Amino acid sequence: MSDLHVEGMDVASNVVETIVSIAATSVEGVASVGTATASGIRSLFSAKPNTQGIAIDVEDDEKLRISVRIVARYGYALPDVAAEVRSAIVDAVSTQVGASVGSVDVFVDGIQFDK
């Protein structure tokens, strides 16, 4: 996605991706965003939210189609986690960016076991 134009302002794609990442990781049961390997390695070296595993497209009707890959924590019901991730992302993007979200696809790429 290139810059997003919403209500007289341009928003860089990495800003929207960061908002999506923070919203997804705020959900109980989400260990990280991105694939299991990439998320673990990146988190060792960076304090910034991981935006790898997030794709955002603008539909013909100007609504956003968001795809996010997560690593879930073991013991949580995956359908419930995915539903909460969708809701958190829609709320965050709508509130902070002012953009309409048409769909959020959640892909569970791994499970993290607590030690």
FIBA-954263 format. One record per residue (C-alpha): chain; x, y, z. Coordinates in steps of 0.05 Angstrom, whole numbers, plus 32768, in hexadecimal, padded with zeros to 4 digits. Example, Ala and Ser with C-alpha at 12.3 -4.5 7.8 and 13.67 -1.06 7.14 Angstrom:
! FIBA-954263
{tipa A {80F6 7FA6 809C}}
{tipa A {8111 7FEB 808F}}
! end
This chain:
! FIBA-954263
{tipa A {8000 8000 8000}}
{tipa A {8019 8046 7FF1}}
{tipa A {8005 8081 801A}}
{tipa A {7FBC 8082 802F}}
{tipa A {7F93 80C2 8022}}
{tipa A {7F5D 80CC 8056}}
{tipa A {7F34 810B 8062}}
{tipa A {7F68 813C 8048}}
{tipa A {7FA6 811B 8064}}
{tipa A {7FD8 80E8 804C}}
{tipa A {7FEC 80B0 807A}}
{tipa A {802B 8087 806B}}
{tipa A {801F 803C 8064}}
{tipa A {8051 802C 809B}}
{tipa A {8028 8056 80CC}}
{tipa A {7FE9 802D 80BE}}
{tipa A {8012 7FEC 80C3}}
{tipa A {802D 8002 8107}}
{tipa A {7FE7 8011 811F}}
{tipa A {7FD0 7FCC 8108}}
{tipa A {800B 7FAA 812A}}
{tipa A {8000 7FCD 816C}}
{tipa A {7FB5 7FBE 816A}}
{tipa A {7FC1 7F75 815B}}
{tipa A {7FF5 7F6B 8191}}
{tipa A {7FC8 7F8D 81C4}}
{tipa A {7F98 7F51 81BF}}
{tipa A {7F9F 7F1D 81F6}}
{tipa A {7FB6 7EDD 81D6}}
{tipa A {7FE2 7EFE 81A1}}
{tipa A {802C 7EF2 81AC}}
{tipa A {8045 7F1A 8170}}
{tipa A {8036 7F33 812A}}
{tipa A {8059 7F12 80EF}}
{tipa A {8072 7ECB 80E6}}
{tipa A {808D 7EA7 8123}}
{tipa A {80D6 7EAA 810D}}
{tipa A {80D6 7EF2 80F3}}
{tipa A {80B1 7F0D 8130}}
{tipa A {80DF 7EEC 8162}}
{tipa A {811F 7F03 8141}}
{tipa A {8107 7F4A 8134}}
{tipa A {80EE 7F53 817B}}
{tipa A {8134 7F45 8195}}
{tipa A {8151 7F80 8170}}
{tipa A {811B 7FB5 816C}}
{tipa A {80EB 7FDA 8199}}
{tipa A {80C0 7FEE 815E}}
{tipa A {8080 7FC6 8150}}
{tipa A {8089 7F90 811C}}
{tipa A {8065 7FA1 80DC}}
{tipa A {807D 7F64 80B6}}
{tipa A {8042 7F37 80A6}}
{tipa A {8012 7F72 809B}}
{tipa A {7FF5 7F82 8057}}
{tipa A {7FC5 7FBB 8049}}
{tipa A {7FA0 7FC7 8008}}
{tipa A {7F6E 7FFD 7FF5}}
{tipa A {7F30 7FE0 7FD4}}
{tipa A {7F0A 8002 7F9C}}
{tipa A {7ED7 801D 7FCF}}
{tipa A {7F11 803E 7FF6}}
{tipa A {7F0B 800C 802F}}
{tipa A {7F4A 7FEB 8049}}
{tipa A {7F56 7FA0 8043}}
{tipa A {7F87 7F8C 8079}}
{tipa A {7FAC 7F4A 8081}}
{tipa A {7FD3 7F3B 80C0}}
{tipa A {7FFC 7EFF 80D3}}
{tipa A {8001 7EF0 811D}}
{tipa A {8021 7EBF 814D}}
{tipa A {7FEE 7EAA 8182}}
{tipa A {7FFB 7E94 81C9}}
{tipa A {7FEE 7E4C 81D9}}
{tipa A {7FAD 7E3F 81FF}}
{tipa A {7F82 7E75 81DE}}
{tipa A {7F47 7E66 81B0}}
{tipa A {7F61 7E7B 816C}}
{tipa A {7F1D 7E90 814F}}
{tipa A {7F12 7EBD 818B}}
{tipa A {7F58 7EDB 8186}}
{tipa A {7F4E 7EE8 813B}}
{tipa A {7F0B 7F09 8147}}
{tipa A {7F29 7F36 817D}}
{tipa A {7F64 7F48 814F}}
{tipa A {7F33 7F5C 8118}}
{tipa A {7F0B 7F87 8148}}
{tipa A {7F49 7FA9 8166}}
{tipa A {7F65 7FB9 8121}}
{tipa A {7F24 7FD5 8106}}
{tipa A {7F1C 8001 8144}}
{tipa A {7F64 801A 8143}}
{tipa A {7F66 802A 80F9}}
{tipa A {7F21 804A 80F9}}
{tipa A {7F31 8075 8136}}
{tipa A {7F79 8088 8128}}
{tipa A {7F7A 808D 80DC}}
{tipa A {7F31 809A 80CC}}
{tipa A {7F31 8065 8096}}
{tipa A {7EFA 8032 808A}}
{tipa A {7F0F 7FEA 8090}}
{tipa A {7EED 7FBA 8061}}
{tipa A {7F0D 7F79 8079}}
{tipa A {7F43 7F5F 80A7}}
{tipa A {7F60 7F1A 8098}}
{tipa A {7F86 7EFA 80D2}}
{tipa A {7FB8 7EC2 80C4}}
{tipa A {7FD3 7E9B 8100}}
{tipa A {801A 7E89 80EC}}
{tipa A {8030 7E69 812C}}
{tipa A {8024 7E5A 8175}}
{tipa A {8050 7E72 81AE}}
{tipa A {8057 7E47 81EB}}
{tipa A {8063 7E6B 822D}}
{tipa A {809F 7E52 8254}}
! end
